[in-house]
Amino acid sequence: MARAVAVLFLIWIISGCALAKASDSKAVDSKALDPEFAAFRALKGGPLGDGQQALSAQQQTALLDEVGRNWLYGQGMGETILNIGAAIAFPPYILALLGNGALSLAGYEPVSIAQVMPTGARASYEEVRDSVTGAPGQAAAAIAGEKFRTQTMANHAINSAMLHPDEEVQFR
């Protein structure tokens, strides 16, 4: 039985990889990209769009600070806890995490169960998942006296850190 479950899980992962969407390989303005991906490319000194320059040391420091704060005061810590817990409860889940990591590094969109759900069920699933993964970030933000960062706020903070590293982002 366990072997059958592992085989089905592996088939699910492989079929998900086939459905993954490729991202554009053209160099584009970092504002048009996902902010975290643009930040990663800028830090790595990857291909930049026309007129773009690599980030200065001050910009890199500001960017890394914002990414860390977004993880701690947003959903990042909750998602990490959820992934570790799921991997402990169901060890083959590690394969899915490794597969999604490889897809992300290759420039593809990671696969999730929400992609195959109907629209109504997907909205409900994402709402529940956001509330579960957001709880540790909300607790950390409350203890630190910071404001909890939604994904939209986190993206804004990353863009601001990249474009204006001298200014502190204010969350209202």
C-alpha positions in Angstrom: 0.0 0.0 0.0 2.8 2.5 0.9 4.6 1.7 -2.3 1.4 2.4 -4.3 1.0 5.7 -2.5 4.6 6.6 -3.2 4.2 5.7 -6.9 1.0 7.8 -7.2 2.7 10.7 -5.5 5.7 10.5 -7.9 3.3 10.4 -10.9 1.5 13.5 -9.5 4.8 15.4 -9.2 6.0 14.4 -12.7 2.6 15.4 -14.2 2.8 18.7 -12.3 6.2 19.4 -13.8 4.7 18.9 -17.3 2.0 21.5 -16.5 4.4 24.1 -15.1 4.5 27.4 -16.9 7.8 28.7 -18.2 8.6 32.3 -17.3 9.9 34.7 -19.9 13.6 34.3 -20.5 14.0 37.8 -21.9 15.5 40.5 -19.8 12.8 42.8 -18.7 12.4 45.8 -16.4 12.5 44.5 -12.8 9.2 46.3 -12.0 7.4 44.0 -14.4 8.9 40.8 -12.8 7.9 39.2 -9.6 9.7 41.4 -7.0 11.4 38.5 -5.3 12.7 37.1 -8.6 13.9 40.5 -9.7 15.6 40.9 -6.4 17.3 37.5 -6.7 18.5 38.4 -10.3 19.8 41.8 -9.2 21.7 40.2 -6.2 23.2 37.5 -8.3 24.3 40.0 -11.0 22.2 38.1 -13.5 21.1 39.5 -16.9 19.6 42.9 -16.4 17.4 44.8 -18.8 18.4 47.8 -20.9 19.7 50.6 -18.8 19.8 48.6 -15.5 22.8 48.3 -13.3 23.8 45.9 -10.7 22.8 46.9 -7.2 25.2 48.7 -5.0 26.3 47.3 -1.6 23.8 49.6 0.1 21.0 48.5 -2.1 21.8 44.9 -1.5 21.9 45.4 2.2 18.5 47.2 2.1 17.0 44.5 -0.1 18.2 41.6 2.1 16.9 43.4 5.1 13.4 43.7 3.5 13.4 40.1 2.4 14.2 39.0 5.9 11.6 41.2 7.4 9.0 40.0 4.9 9.8 36.4 5.8 9.6 37.0 9.6 6.6 39.4 9.7 4.7 37.9 6.7 3.7 34.4 5.6 7.3 33.1 5.0 7.8 31.7 8.5 4.4 30.0 8.5 5.0 28.4 5.1 8.4 27.2 6.3 6.8 25.6 9.4 4.0 24.1 7.3 6.5 22.6 4.8 8.7 21.2 7.5 5.7 19.7 9.4 4.3 18.2 6.2 7.7 16.7 5.4 7.9 15.1 8.8 4.3 13.8 8.7 4.6 12.6 5.1 8.3 12.1 4.1 7.6 11.8 0.3 6.5 15.4 0.5 10.3 16.2 0.5 10.3 15.2 -3.2 7.6 17.7 -4.0 9.6 20.4 -2.2 12.8 19.5 -4.0 10.9 19.4 -7.3 9.4 22.8 -6.7 12.8 24.2 -5.7 14.3 22.9 -8.9 11.4 24.3 -11.0 11.9 27.7 -9.3 15.6 27.7 -9.9 15.0 26.7 -13.6 12.7 29.7 -14.0 9.4 27.8 -14.0 6.4 28.3 -11.8 6.2 25.9 -8.8 3.4 23.4 -8.8 0.7 23.5 -6.2 -2.5 21.6 -5.5 -4.4 24.9 -5.9 -3.6 24.9 -9.6 -5.9 22.0 -10.3 -8.8 23.1 -8.1 -11.9 24.7 -9.4 -12.0 28.5 -8.9 -14.4 28.5 -5.9 -12.6 25.8 -4.1 -9.2 27.4 -4.9 -10.3 30.7 -3.3 -11.4 28.9 -0.2 -8.2 26.8 0.0 -6.0 29.9 -0.5 -7.9 31.8 2.2 -7.5 29.0 4.7 -3.8 28.5 3.8 -3.1 32.2 4.1 -4.7 32.3 7.5 -2.7 29.3 8.7 0.6 30.4 7.2 0.1 34.0 8.4 -0.4 33.2 12.1 3.3 32.9 13.0 4.1 36.1 11.1 1.2 37.9 12.8 2.5 36.7 16.2 6.1 37.8 15.5 4.9 41.1 14.2 2.8 41.7 17.3 5.6 40.8 19.6 8.1 43.1 17.7 5.6 45.9 17.4 5.7 45.7 13.6 2.8 45.5 11.2 2.0 42.1 9.6 3.0 42.1 5.9 0.7 40.7 3.4 2.1 39.5 0.1 1.1 42.8 -1.6 2.9 44.8 1.2 5.9 42.5 1.0 6.2 43.0 -2.8 5.9 46.8 -2.3 8.7 46.7 0.3 11.0 44.8 -2.0 10.3 47.2 -4.9 10.9 50.2 -2.7 14.2 48.7 -1.3 15.4 48.1 -4.9 14.4 51.5 -6.2 15.0 53.7 -3.1 17.4 52.0 -0.7 17.9 55.2 1.3 14.3 55.5 2.3 12.6 53.3 4.9 9.4 51.7 3.9 6.5 52.8 6.0 3.5 50.4 6.4 0.3 52.0 7.4 
